[in-house]
Amino acid sequence: MKKTWVVVAESSRARIFQAESRLKPMKEIEGLAHPESRARVLDINADNAGRAFDSAGQGRHAMENEVDPKKHEAEMFAKQIADHLDKARAKGEFEALIVIAPPEFLGLLRKHVNPVTTKTMAKAVSKNLVRDPEEVIRKAALELE
């Protein structure tokens, strides 16, 4: 079996395992956290929405956020994980990559991972298993398709 990393992630937490065999337990080698993704929207936004004048007339209105703050934080964490994986691949820390994440977050990871790193992705599983025990993660990651 190639030197394989299994990355289990969601918008606020990621766990990285090294798999040496389908039969042996995987070793958790790293954990990443993004507490900002767990914060309430009121805590993420620094202040109230700004005010703008209407293009015609005397009216004013509150401006909306263009991006949902929770989605923005998830995107930032996906980029952080992708950068970490790109650097690890460049150093030769893994040869194959298996990613397990909820569908929306899996899409964010794919968006930010370098194309060369994407080529090492042997499997992607659309599930949220970040809080599950190693045995459940191993089964999802290494079971034959």
MIDOSE-1310 file (N, C-alpha, C; in nm, 2 decimals, decimal comma, always signed):
residues 145
mkkt	+0,08/-0,12/+0,00/+0,00/+0,00/+0,00/+0,09/+0,12/+0,00; +0,05/+0,22/-0,08/+0,13/+0,35/-0,09/+0,11/+0,42/+0,05; +0,21/+0,51/+0,07/+0,20/+0,60/+0,19/+0,07/+0,68/+0,17; -0,03/+0,65/+0,25/-0,16/+0,71/+0,23/-0,20/+0,79/+0,35
wvvv	-0,25/+0,91/+0,33/-0,31/+1,00/+0,43/-0,47/+0,99/+0,41; -0,54/+0,99/+0,52/-0,68/+0,99/+0,52/-0,72/+1,12/+0,60; -0,78/+1,21/+0,52/-0,82/+1,34/+0,58/-0,97/+1,34/+0,60; -1,01/+1,36/+0,73/-1,15/+1,37/+0,77/-1,18/+1,51/+0,81
aess	-1,27/+1,58/+0,75/-1,28/+1,72/+0,78/-1,43/+1,77/+0,77; -1,45/+1,88/+0,84/-1,58/+1,95/+0,83/-1,54/+2,10/+0,84; -1,64/+2,19/+0,85/-1,61/+2,33/+0,85/-1,53/+2,38/+0,96; -1,52/+2,31/+1,08/-1,45/+2,36/+1,19/-1,34/+2,27/+1,25
rari	-1,33/+2,15/+1,19/-1,23/+2,06/+1,24/-1,18/+1,96/+1,13; -1,06/+1,92/+1,14/-1,00/+1,82/+1,05/-0,91/+1,73/+1,13; -0,91/+1,60/+1,09/-0,82/+1,50/+1,15/-0,74/+1,44/+1,03; -0,61/+1,42/+1,05/-0,53/+1,35/+0,95/-0,48/+1,22/+1,00
fqae	-0,50/+1,12/+0,93/-0,45/+0,98/+0,97/-0,35/+0,93/+0,86; -0,26/+0,85/+0,91/-0,17/+0,78/+0,82/-0,22/+0,63/+0,82; -0,25/+0,58/+0,70/-0,29/+0,44/+0,68/-0,17/+0,36/+0,63; -0,14/+0,25/+0,70/-0,03/+0,17/+0,66/-0,08/+0,04/+0,59
srlk	-0,20/+0,00/+0,63/-0,26/-0,13/+0,58/-0,41/-0,12/+0,60; -0,48/-0,20/+0,52/-0,63/-0,20/+0,53/-0,67/-0,27/+0,66; -0,58/-0,35/+0,72/-0,61/-0,43/+0,84/-0,57/-0,36/+0,97; -0,46/-0,29/+0,97/-0,41/-0,23/+1,09/-0,49/-0,10/+1,12
pmke	-0,50/-0,06/+1,24/-0,56/+0,07/+1,28/-0,47/+0,18/+1,22; -0,54/+0,29/+1,18/-0,47/+0,41/+1,13/-0,41/+0,49/+1,24; -0,31/+0,56/+1,22/-0,25/+0,65/+1,32/-0,29/+0,79/+1,30; -0,35/+0,85/+1,40/-0,39/+1,00/+1,38/-0,26/+1,08/+1,40
iegl	-0,22/+1,15/+1,29/-0,09/+1,22/+1,30/-0,11/+1,37/+1,32; -0,23/+1,42/+1,30/-0,25/+1,56/+1,31/-0,40/+1,60/+1,33; -0,42/+1,71/+1,40/-0,56/+1,76/+1,41/-0,55/+1,91/+1,38; -0,65/+1,96/+1,31/-0,66/+2,10/+1,28/-0,79/+2,15/+1,33
ahpe	-0,80/+2,27/+1,38/-0,92/+2,33/+1,43/-0,94/+2,47/+1,38; -1,06/+2,51/+1,35/-1,10/+2,64/+1,31/-1,22/+2,69/+1,39; -1,19/+2,74/+1,51/-1,30/+2,78/+1,61/-1,39/+2,89/+1,55; -1,33/+2,97/+1,46/-1,42/+3,08/+1,40/-1,54/+3,02/+1,33
srar	-1,53/+2,90/+1,28/-1,64/+2,84/+1,21/-1,75/+2,80/+1,30; -1,72/+2,78/+1,43/-1,82/+2,75/+1,53/-1,88/+2,87/+1,60; -1,83/+2,99/+1,57/-1,88/+3,11/+1,63/-2,01/+3,14/+1,58; -2,09/+3,21/+1,66/-2,22/+3,26/+1,61/-2,20/+3,37/+1,51
vldi	-2,29/+3,39/+1,42/-2,28/+3,49/+1,32/-2,27/+3,63/+1,38; -2,34/+3,65/+1,49/-2,33/+3,78/+1,56/-2,18/+3,81/+1,61; -2,11/+3,70/+1,65/-1,98/+3,71/+1,70/-1,88/+3,73/+1,58; -1,91/+3,68/+1,47/-1,82/+3,69/+1,35/-1,83/+3,83/+1,29
nadn	-1,95/+3,88/+1,28/-1,97/+4,02/+1,23/-1,93/+4,12/+1,33; -1,84/+4,21/+1,30/-1,79/+4,30/+1,40/-1,89/+4,41/+1,44; -1,98/+4,45/+1,35/-2,07/+4,55/+1,39/-2,20/+4,54/+1,30; -2,28/+4,64/+1,31/-2,41/+4,64/+1,23/-2,38/+4,66/+1,08
agra	-2,48/+4,63/+1,00/-2,46/+4,65/+0,86/-2,45/+4,80/+0,83; -2,38/+4,83/+0,73/-2,36/+4,97/+0,69/-2,49/+5,03/+0,63; -2,49/+5,15/+0,60/-2,61/+5,22/+0,54/-2,57/+5,28/+0,41; -2,67/+5,28/+0,32/-2,64/+5,33/+0,18/-2,76/+5,42/+0,14
fdsa	-2,73/+5,51/+0,06/-2,84/+5,60/+0,00/-2,89/+5,53/-0,13; -3,02/+5,55/-0,15/-3,08/+5,50/-0,27/-3,03/+5,58/-0,39; -3,03/+5,51/-0,51/-2,97/+5,58/-0,62/-3,07/+5,70/-0,67; -3,19/+5,69/-0,64/-3,29/+5,80/-0,67/-3,37/+5,83/-0,54
gqgr	-3,39/+5,95/-0,52/-3,47/+5,99/-0,40/-3,39/+6,00/-0,28; -3,47/+6,02/-0,16/-3,41/+6,05/-0,04/-3,39/+5,93/+0,05; -3,42/+5,81/+0,01/-3,42/+5,69/+0,09/-3,28/+5,64/+0,13; -3,28/+5,57/+0,24/-3,16/+5,50/+0,29/-3,20/+5,36/+0,32
hame	-3,10/+5,27/+0,32/-3,13/+5,13/+0,36/-3,00/+5,06/+0,41; -3,03/+4,96/+0,49/-2,91/+4,88/+0,54/-2,85/+4,80/+0,43; -2,72/+4,79/+0,43/-2,66/+4,70/+0,33/-2,65/+4,56/+0,38; -2,66/+4,47/+0,29/-2,66/+4,32/+0,33/-2,51/+4,28/+0,31
nevd	-2,47/+4,17/+0,39/-2,34/+4,11/+0,37/-2,35/+4,03/+0,23; -2,25/+4,05/+0,15/-2,25/+3,98/+0,02/-2,23/+3,83/+0,04; -2,15/+3,79/+0,15/-2,12/+3,65/+0,18/-2,17/+3,61/+0,32; -2,23/+3,50/+0,33/-2,27/+3,45/+0,46/-2,14/+3,43/+0,54
pkkh	-2,13/+3,49/+0,66/-2,01/+3,48/+0,74/-1,97/+3,33/+0,77; -2,06/+3,25/+0,80/-2,03/+3,11/+0,83/-1,97/+3,04/+0,71; -2,03/+3,07/+0,59/-1,97/+3,01/+0,46/-1,83/+3,06/+0,44; -1,81/+3,19/+0,47/-1,68/+3,25/+0,45/-1,58/+3,18/+0,54
eaem	-1,61/+3,16/+0,66/-1,52/+3,09/+0,76/-1,49/+2,95/+0,71; -1,59/+2,88/+0,66/-1,57/+2,74/+0,61/-1,48/+2,74/+0,49; -1,49/+2,84/+0,41/-1,41/+2,86/+0,29/-1,26/+2,88/+0,33; -1,24/+2,97/+0,43/-1,11/+3,00/+0,48/-1,04/+2,87/+0,54
fakq	-1,12/+2,79/+0,61/-1,06/+2,67/+0,67/-1,03/+2,57/+0,56; -1,12/+2,56/+0,46/-1,09/+2,47/+0,35/-0,96/+2,51/+0,28; -0,94/+2,64/+0,26/-0,81/+2,68/+0,20/-0,69/+2,65/+0,29; -0,71/+2,67/+0,42/-0,60/+2,63/+0,52/-0,56/+2,48/+0,50
iadh	-0,66/+2,40/+0,50/-0,64/+2,25/+0,49/-0,57/+2,22/+0,35; -0,62/+2,28/+0,25/-0,57/+2,26/+0,11/-0,42/+2,30/+0,11; -0,39/+2,42/+0,16/-0,25/+2,46/+0,17/-0,16/+2,36/+0,24; -0,21/+2,31/+0,35/-0,14/+2,22/+0,43/-0,11/+2,09/+0,35
ldka	-0,22/+2,04/+0,28/-0,20/+1,92/+0,20/-0,10/+1,94/+0,09; -0,11/+2,06/+0,02/-0,02/+2,09/-0,09/+0,12/+2,08/-0,04; +0,15/+2,15/+0,07/+0,29/+2,15/+0,13/+0,33/+2,01/+0,16; +0,25/+1,93/+0,23/+0,28/+1,79/+0,27/+0,31/+1,71/+0,15
rakg	+0,23/+1,72/+0,04/+0,25/+1,64/-0,08/+0,39/+1,68/-0,14; +0,42/+1,81/-0,15/+0,54/+1,86/-0,20/+0,66/+1,80/-0,13; +0,65/+1,78/+0,00/+0,76/+1,73/+0,09/+0,76/+1,57/+0,08; +0,67/+1,51/+0,01/+0,66/+1,37/+0,00/+0,61/+1,29/+0,12
efea	+0,53/+1,36/+0,20/+0,47/+1,30/+0,32/+0,37/+1,20/+0,29; +0,30/+1,21/+0,18/+0,21/+1,10/+0,13/+0,21/+1,09/-0,02; +0,17/+0,97/-0,06/+0,16/+0,94/-0,21/+0,02/+0,93/-0,25; -0,07/+0,89/-0,16/-0,21/+0,88/-0,20/-0,29/+0,95/-0,09
livi	-0,41/+1,01/-0,13/-0,49/+1,09/-0,04/-0,63/+1,04/-0,05; -0,69/+1,02/+0,07/-0,84/+0,99/+0,08/-0,90/+1,10/+0,16; -1,01/+1,16/+0,11/-1,07/+1,27/+0,18/-1,21/+1,23/+0,21; -1,25/+1,25/+0,34/-1,39/+1,23/+0,38/-1,44/+1,36/+0,44
appe	-1,55/+1,41/+0,39/-1,60/+1,54/+0,43/-1,75/+1,55/+0,39; -1,83/+1,63/+0,46/-1,97/+1,65/+0,41/-1,96/+1,71/+0,27; -2,06/+1,68/+0,18/-2,06/+1,72/+0,04/-2,02/+1,87/+0,02; -2,08/+1,96/+0,09/-2,05/+2,10/+0,06/-1,90/+2,13/+0,10
flgl	-1,85/+2,08/+0,21/-1,71/+2,11/+0,25/-1,61/+2,03/+0,15; -1,65/+1,92/+0,11/-1,57/+1,84/+0,01/-1,55/+1,93/-0,12; -1,66/+1,99/-0,16/-1,65/+2,08/-0,27/-1,55/+2,20/-0,25; -1,56/+2,25/-0,13/-1,47/+2,36/-0,10/-1,32/+2,32/-0,10
lrkh	-1,30/+2,20/-0,05/-1,16/+2,15/-0,05/-1,11/+2,12/-0,19; -1,19/+2,06/-0,27/-1,16/+2,04/-0,41/-1,12/+2,17/-0,48; -1,20/+2,27/-0,45/-1,18/+2,40/-0,51/-1,04/+2,46/-0,48; -0,99/+2,44/-0,36/-0,87/+2,50/-0,32/-0,74/+2,41/-0,33
vnpv	-0,76/+2,28/-0,35/-0,64/+2,20/-0,35/-0,57/+2,21/-0,49; -0,44/+2,21/-0,49/-0,36/+2,22/-0,61/-0,39/+2,10/-0,70; -0,40/+2,12/-0,83/-0,43/+2,01/-0,93/-0,33/+1,90/-0,91; -0,20/+1,92/-0,88/-0,11/+1,81/-0,86/-0,15/+1,73/-0,74
ttkt	-0,19/+1,79/-0,63/-0,24/+1,72/-0,51/-0,37/+1,65/-0,54; -0,45/+1,71/-0,62/-0,58/+1,64/-0,66/-0,55/+1,51/-0,73; -0,45/+1,50/-0,81/-0,42/+1,38/-0,88/-0,38/+1,26/-0,78; -0,34/+1,30/-0,66/-0,30/+1,19/-0,56/-0,43/+1,14/-0,49
maka	-0,54/+1,21/-0,51/-0,67/+1,18/-0,44/-0,72/+1,05/-0,49; -0,71/+0,94/-0,41/-0,75/+0,81/-0,46/-0,90/+0,79/-0,44; -0,96/+0,86/-0,34/-1,10/+0,84/-0,31/-1,15/+0,96/-0,23; -1,28/+1,00/-0,26/-1,34/+1,10/-0,18/-1,48/+1,04/-0,13
vskn	-1,51/+1,06/+0,00/-1,63/+1,01/+0,06/-1,71/+1,13/+0,11; -1,83/+1,14/+0,07/-1,92/+1,25/+0,11/-2,00/+1,21/+0,24; -1,93/+1,22/+0,35/-1,99/+1,19/+0,48/-1,92/+1,28/+0,58; -1,99/+1,30/+0,69/-1,93/+1,38/+0,80/-1,89/+1,27/+0,91
lvrd	-1,77/+1,23/+0,91/-1,72/+1,14/+1,01/-1,62/+1,19/+1,10; -1,60/+1,32/+1,11/-1,49/+1,39/+1,18/-1,49/+1,35/+1,33; -1,61/+1,33/+1,39/-1,62/+1,30/+1,53/-1,63/+1,15/+1,56; -1,63/+1,07/+1,45/-1,64/+0,92/+1,47/-1,51/+0,86/+1,51
peev	-1,51/+0,74/+1,57/-1,39/+0,67/+1,60/-1,31/+0,62/+1,48; -1,18/+0,59/+1,50/-1,09/+0,55/+1,39/-1,15/+0,43/+1,31; -1,21/+0,33/+1,38/-1,25/+0,21/+1,31/-1,36/+0,25/+1,20; -1,45/+0,34/+1,24/-1,55/+0,38/+1,14/-1,49/+0,46/+1,02
irka	-1,40/+0,54/+1,05/-1,33/+0,62/+0,95/-1,25/+0,53/+0,86; -1,18/+0,43/+0,92/-1,10/+0,34/+0,84/-1,19/+0,26/+0,75; -1,30/+0,21/+0,80/-1,39/+0,13/+0,72/-1,44/+0,21/+0,60; -1,48/+0,34/+0,62/-1,53/+0,42/+0,51/-1,42/+0,46/+0,41
alel	-1,29/+0,47/+0,46/-1,18/+0,52/+0,38/-1,12/+0,40/+0,30; -1,11/+0,29/+0,36/-1,03/+0,18/+0,30/-1,11/+0,06/+0,25; -1,24/+0,06/+0,26/-1,32/-0,05/+0,21/-1,31/-0,05/+0,06; -1,32/-0,17/+0,00/-1,31/-0,18/-0,14/-1,44/-0,14/-0,20
e	-1,43/-0,07/-0,32/-1,55/-0,02/-0,38/-1,61/-0,12/-0,46
